[in-house]
Amino acid sequence: MNLRFINSLISGMLLHFFGDAEDWPHHNGHAMRNRGAGEPFKFYVWDQEIVLDNFRVARYSSRDSGRPGGLFQELRDSKEFRLVFADRVQKHLFNGGALSVKPSQDRYMALANQIDKAIVAESARWGDTQMSTPYGNRIDQPRDPNDVDDLAYPPAPHGPDFYFTREDSWVIERDNVVNHYIPKIHDRSHSNALLNELEGEELWPPEPAPGFNQHGGIVAEGFRLKLIPSEEAKDSDVYYYTLDGTDPRNFGDKVSSSANTFTPEGDGVELTESVTVKARIQRKGNIFLPDGDWSPMIEATFRVGSFVGPEALRVGGVMYNPASPSEAERAAGVES
């Protein structure tokens, strides 16, 4: 099965687990592909407005036949799939990944800021909502008006007639999501933290990935890269890494021929050229798994040497009426 397809499925599932999506996966799941280019299916979020408001939502066991949830349940029986899933968790939830705290907060606020003023007009459409309607709808209030985890938080304001405004409703909920809900997803002291749930579902292994003394970026020539053991490290752990962009672990728990061993107490690995480093921990000692348990993979790309940053660029002039492109430029795709 195409790994890009698997990674897209995993990323879609992980995003929904992260947001505690309620109206899913029995529907609201879409996948598309570019047939002409022979690309695999890619999974997309659709109609998921009921998210980031209920830590008790858990859709890990849904087996809806013919839908992404059903396919996910079939695949998760495979140890290889579970490790690939853990690799994606490592990629997205740590070291500034897409679902780590600050990028998630920044992305949410960037979207919220786009509609900030429009919410004023939208709030006029909400009108003066009554406590109940002829259709049976009613306003639920939190039992404790200060309980930010209550499903009815924030309290409906301006009683007894109740009407909602940008400042007293939308802004409060926005700030609660950004400053409370998203950080709590990552707080492992909270029983419903995402990693706790994934570990309970055997989608996150007890052997965390190692760390790097610098997670990628620009480094000076001769920089010595070190692997940092996790707090759960054991004496039996063996650290493997590659410098050619390949996985240090082969299918079936075998060590790759490209892998090198690393000693955490050593001087590190000298980087002399730009490179992508991938690393895992292999934990020995389980008699039922002679090739060991493997941690998720950590990877980072390092650019070695001195590079000119964007602050050094200067616009020296603008060609407002450029000459027609030459034959060579047309052949290269330049049109004007």
N, C-alpha and C positions, 0 to 999 in steps of 0.2 A: 504494500500500500504506500502511496506517495507520502513522503514525510511532510511536504508542504501542506497537504490535505490534513494530516494528523495534527500538525501544529496549529492550523487555522481552527480546527474543531476544538482543540484544547483551549486555545486563547478565547474562543467564544464561550465555552463552558465556564472557564475561570472568571471571565468578566461578569457573568451572571451570578456566580457564587459570591464574588466580591461585593456586588451591589445588593445581595439578598433579594434578587428578582422574584416577585411573587407570581406574576401572570405568565408562567413559563415552566417547563418546556413542552407542556401538552399542546401549546400552539405558540404563535409569535416567534417562530424560528425560521430564518431564511438562509438559503445557501445559493450561490450563483457561481457560474464559471464562464470563461471566454472559450467557447468551443473552437473557434477558428485558430486560436493560439495554442490549443491543446493544454490549457491550464487546468489544474485541479479545482474542485469546488472550494469556495471561500465562504465562511459563515459570518453572518451579519446580525447586529442587534435590530430588533423591530418592535415598535410599540411597547417600550418598557418604561412607562412612566411611574410604575409602582416599585420603586427601588429606594435604597438608602434610608429606610425608615422602620425596619423591623428585623432585629437581630435573630429572632426566633425562626425565621424562614430557613428551611433546609430542603433543597431539591436534589439531594445527592442520589436518591434511590429511584427516581422516576424512570419507568420503563415504557415509555410511550412508543409503541411500534411504528416504524416508518418515520420517526422524527429524530432530531439530534440526540435527545435524551436516551432513546432506545439504543442507538448506535454507541453512545458513550458507555452504557452499561455493559454491552457486549465486549467492548474493548478493554474496560478496566479490569477484567479478569486476567489480563496478560501482565506479567511482571514488567516486560519491556515497555508496554504502554504506560504503566504507572511511573516508571522512571523518567520517560519522556515528559509526562505530565509534571513531575517534580522539577525537571529542568526548566520548563516554562514558568513555573511558580518562582524559581530562583531568579530567572531573567527579569520577570515583571515586578516582583514585590521587593527586591533588594537593590541597593547601590544605585538609587535614582531611576529604577525601572518605571515603566508606564503606570503601574499600580502602587508604587511606593507613596508615602504620605504626601510629600510636598508636590511632586508632579500631579497627583490626583487633586489636591487642593487648588493648585494653580489652574489646571484645566477646567475644573468646575467653576471657579471664579471668572475665568475668561469667557465662558459661555454665559454665565449669569450677567456679566457686565454688558454683554451684547443686547440683552433684553431688559436691562434695568429700568430705563425710562418707559418702555412700552408697558411694563407692569402697572404703571399708574393708570393708563387707559384700560388695561385689562381688569383692574380692580373695580372700575366703574361698571363693568359688565357683571361682576359678581353680585352687585346690588346689595340690598339690605336683607340678607338671608334670614329666614325665620327658623325658630327652633325645630319646627317640623313642617311638613308639606302634605298636601292631599295624597301624594304618591307614596307616602310612608317614609320618606327621607327625614333624617333628623341630625342635628349637630351633636356630636359626642364631645364631651369635655374631659380632659385628663383628671383622674382622681386627685392627683397632686399637681397643681398648676406649675410647679417648679421641676417636675420629673421630666427631664429631656428625653427619656427613653420610652415614655408612655406613647402608645400609638396615636393618641388624640392630641399630642403636643404639636404646636403651641396652642394655648387656650383660645377659643373663639373670643374676639374682643368686642368691646362696646355693647355689652348687654344692658338691658334685657332684650333689646330689639336686634342686636348683633349685626354688624357689617364688617367686612374685611378690607384692609388697606395694604398698600405696599409696605409701609413702615411697621405696622403692628401684626402682620401675618407673614408676608412673603420674605421680608428681610430676616425676621427671626428664624424662620425655617432654613433659609439659606445659610445663615451663620451657624446654626446647629449642625447642619450636615458637614460644613467645612471644618469647624473647630472641635466638634465632638464625635460625630459618627465616623468620619474617615479615619481619624487617629485611633478610635476604639477598635476598628477592624484589625489593626495591627498590634493591639495591646494584648499580649499573651497572658496577662493576669486576668483577662476577661474570658470566661468559658466559651463564648461564642466568637472569639477572635478567629479570623479565617484560617490561620495555620493550625490552630487547635482542632478546628472542624476537619480540615484536610488530613491531619494526622490520624484522627479518629476514624476516617474513612479509608485509611491506608493509601492516601494519595500524596502524602508527604512523609518521607522516611525519618526514622529517629537519628540518622546520621546526617547532620547538617553539612553543607558545603564548606570548604575552607574559605578564608578571605585572602586578599592581597594587601600588601603594605601600601599600595596605591592602586586604585581600581581604574586602570587605563588612563588615557590622556597623553599629553606631551611629557617626555622625560629626557634628561640629558643622556648623551652617549655614555655607556658604562654604568647606567643605573642598574642597581641590583634588586631584582624582584624577589620578594619573599612571600611564602605562603603562611598565613596565620591560622593556627589550629582553632577549632571551635571550642566552646566551653565544655562540650561533651566528648572531647578527644580522649582516646585510649591509647595505651602503649602499643597495641596490636595494629593500629591504623597505619596504612601505607599510603603515601601521597604520590599521585601520578599527575604529570602535566605534559602537554605538547606545545610546540612552538610553530607547528605547520597548519594550525587551524582545524585539526581533526580531533575527534573525541578520543581521550586516552583509554576509553573502554570500548571493546568490540561487542557486538551482539552476542548474547550468551554469557556475559560476565567475564569474558576473557580480556586480558590486558593487551592493548594495541601494541604493535611492533614499533610504532612511532613514539610511544610514551617513554618518559624519563621519570625516575624516582627523585623525590625531593625530601631533604631533611630539614624540618622546621627550625632546628637549632643551628643550621649552617649559615653560610654567608650569602645565600641566595643565588639567583641565576642572573648573570650579566646579560643585559640587552644591548646589542650592538647595531641592530637594525629594527625598523618598524615591524611589528609582529602582533598576531592575535594569539593569546595564551588561553588554553583551556585546561582545567584541572578538576580532579575528583579525589575523594578519599575512598580507599578500599579497606573495609573493616573485616579482619579475619576473626576466627574463633567460634563461628557457628558451625557445628558438625554437620548440620543439614545443608549448609551452603559452602562447600569446600572452596569455591572461588570467591567467597566473601560477599558481604553486602556493600553496595556502592552508594555514595552520597550523590545528591544532585550535582550538576556540573556548573562551575563558575567560569565565566569567560570575560575577557577584557582585551581591547585593542590598544596597543601602545604605539605612539609615534615618537621615534627616537631622533633627537637632534634639535636644532634651532629652527623655528618656523615663524614667519612673519604673520602676525595677527591682523584682524580687520582694522584695528586702530591705526595701523601703519599705512593703510591705503589712502591715496589722495586722488581726487578727480581733477585731471589736468586740463580738460576741455571737453566740449560736447560738439560732435559733428552733426549739425542740424540739417545739413543738405549733402549727404555723402554721395560719392561717385557710384556709378553702377557697378555691380560686382563683376569681377573678372571671370573668365571661363573656369579657372581653377576653383574660385570661390563658389561658383554655381554648382560645380561637380561635388563640392563638399557640403552642399545643402544651403548655402547662404543665398537669400532671396533679395535682401535690400539692406 
